[in-house]
Amino acid sequence: MNQIKKLFAVVLLAASTMSASAKELDYKPFPHMFVGLQGGVQTTWTNYDQLKLITPTASVYFGGWFTPVVGARLHVNGIWNKGGYDDQVPDFTYKYKYVTTNLDLMLNLVTLFGKKDFYPVNVYLIGGIGLNTAWDNDDAYAQKLAMPLAWDGTRLSHNARVGAMLEWVFAKHWGLNLEVSANSLNDRYNSKIGNKDDWSLTAQLGLAYKFGFKKGAKKEPAYTATTVAPVQETATVAAEPKYATRIDTTWYDDVTYKEVPSQEKMEKNIYFEIRESEVGTNANINAIADFVKNHKNCKVSVTGYADKGTGTPAINKNYSQQRADRVTKALVKAGVPAAIITTKALGDTVQPFAENDKNRVVITVATGDGTKKEKVVTKKFRTKEVRYRVD
């Protein structure tokens, strides 16, 4: 954290020095619009050699800066991607295509913490949400036996982004930038399941064209003294001082919170020893029951599994059914309505975990409607009349 603070201080000092040496602007830098292009590399994080999964990527975006601190953009990124599979010999990689469309909020950290509205070098914090469309997954689908979760056709996923951009405004209408971002995607995006979102990392260089500036206020010409005929006076009278007033504006953030509906999920794993299916006192059962009590429109899925390393398919099917049924019975006893529970057993046909002993498990997933507090920041300003001497 100290290293990050030092880096930001250096960037802010450089921006202040460059701004002080630049000539005074003859236009208002905010608000304005911008459009830009970017190119670079990207990779999707997975259990494979990441250096072998790096692919080129390109972006186009359009947006605007509404104040010196707050901006927004529509960002479209794609198009090449690659995944890898190393759970068998030989391992292999597979290619597919994607396009991500995101609506991003941008915060200028330099003007937020600086004393001026304009600096030539800026650091932006970027966060946004959008949709990802992937297709042409034929390479992975051809390995369906090794990758049973490989998808075919087109796959639609959410995209949540957080990133940062360093931009150098080297001319009135032009800026050069470097952006690094991380994108959260659906778990099956790369044709594998990890029980957590997939992450795509991008690093791109870009060029932005800025337009829509307003003209700055015209400067009053400097007063030039003229020669007048001498006036004979018997005494010198001091002139009365002259004063004028101006209105100073101070911007600030007004923060409120509102409750918004949210779709929430809880997943609990209940493990068993070999040839066991009894469910005793279990904290995971109570956790699922509490989740159902505190949420609306709940649904609970109970799926039993057995490890492939012991027993036969028929025996394992029976054990997975017994385990799933007894977990369902324990949930009902804990207060979960039986009508919202779906129970199934997959035996050893699916192995959710790489470690054999972990596959003697019942995976319980509860979903329901809840609420969460969402921060609302409104940009407001206050004005103050200031009197100053002009002569």
Residue, then its C-alpha position, 0 to 999 in steps of 0.5 A: m500500500n505504501q508503494i502505491k501511495k508513493l507511485f501516485a504521489v510521483v504521478l501527481l507531482a509530474a502532472s502538477t509540474m507539466s501543468a505549471s509549465a504549460k500555457e494557460l488554456d484558451y478553452k474549458p477542458f470540462p465537460h467534453m466527449f471522447v472516442g478512442l481505439q486500443g490494442g494489446v493482449q489478454t488472457t483468461w485465468t485458468n489452471y494452465d500455463q498463462l504465457k501459452l494463453i496470451t492472445p491479442t485484443a482490441s477495443v473501441y470506446f465512446g464517452g464523456w467527462f462530465t466534471p473534472v472527476v467523473g466520466a463514463r464510457l461505452h466500451v467494446n472489447g474483443i475478439w480472440n481468446k484461448g483456453g488450456y486443458d492439462d488434466q490428461v496426457p497429452d494436454f491441449t489448447y483451444k481457441y474461441k472468440y468473444v465480444t464484451t460490451n461494458l458501461d463503465l464509470m471513470l473517476n480521475l484520481v489526480t483531479l480528485f486529490g489535486k488542486k486544479d481542474f486540469y492536468p496533462v497526466n491523469v490516473y483513472l479508476i474504472g469500474g463497470i458492468g456489461l455483457n460478454t458474448a462468446w462463440d466459435n468454440d469448436d476446438a473445445y467442443a471437439q474434446k467433449l469426452a475430456m471436457p464434458l462442460a465444453w459448450d457449443g454455439t453461442r454463450l452469453s455471460h455477465n461481465a463485471r470490470v475493475g481497472a485503471m488507466l494512465e493517460w497523457v493528454f499531449a494536445k488539446h484533442w489527443g490523449l495517449n493511454l495505458e489501461v489494465s483491467a480485470n473482468s469477471l465472467n460466468d464460471r463456464y466461460n472457458s468450458k470448465i467449472g471452478n465453482k467461481d467466476d472466470w477472470s479475464l485480464t487485459a493490458q492495452l495501449g490506446l489513442a483517444y480523440k477529445f472533442g466538444f470543448k467550450k470556449g474559455a472566457k475572453k481576457e480583458p485587454a490590459y489598461t494602457a495609460t495615455t498622455v493627458a494635459p497636465v492639470q494644475e491642482t493645489a492639493t493631491v487627493a487620494a483616490e478611493p479604492k475600488y472593489a468587485t465581487r466574484i462567486d466561488t463554487t465548491w463541489y462536493d459528494d453527497v452520499t446516501y444509501k438505498e436498498v435494492p433487490s438482489q439475487e443471492k446464493m449460498e452453496k454448502n458441501i457436506y462430505f462423507e466417509i467411505r460407505e457412509s450416508e448418515v447426516g449428524t449435526n451439521a453447521n452447513i444444514n443450519a446455514i442453508a436453513d437460516f438462508v431460506k428463513n431470511h430470503k424470499n422465493c427460495k429454491v434449494s437443490v440437493t445433488g449427491y455424488a460418489d467417488k469413482g475410486t471405490g465401489t462400482p457404478a451401481i453401488n456408487k449410484n445407491y450411495s449418492q441417492q442415500r446421501a442426497d435423501r438424508v441431507t434433504k430429510a435433515l434440511v426439512k427437519a431444520g425448517v426448510p419446506a420440502a416443496i422448494i427442495t429438488t433432490k437428485a443423485l449422480g453417482d460417480t458419473v460426474q466428479p466435481f472435484a479433482e481430489n477423489d475423496k472429496n467426491r463423496v459429497v452432497i452439494t447443496v445450493a440455495t438461491g433466493d431474493g434479498t436486499k442490499k444497500e447501494k451507495v448513491v453519490t450525487k455531485k453537488f456544489r455550494t457557492k460563496e460571494v467573495r469581495y476583492r480589491v481591483d485597483 
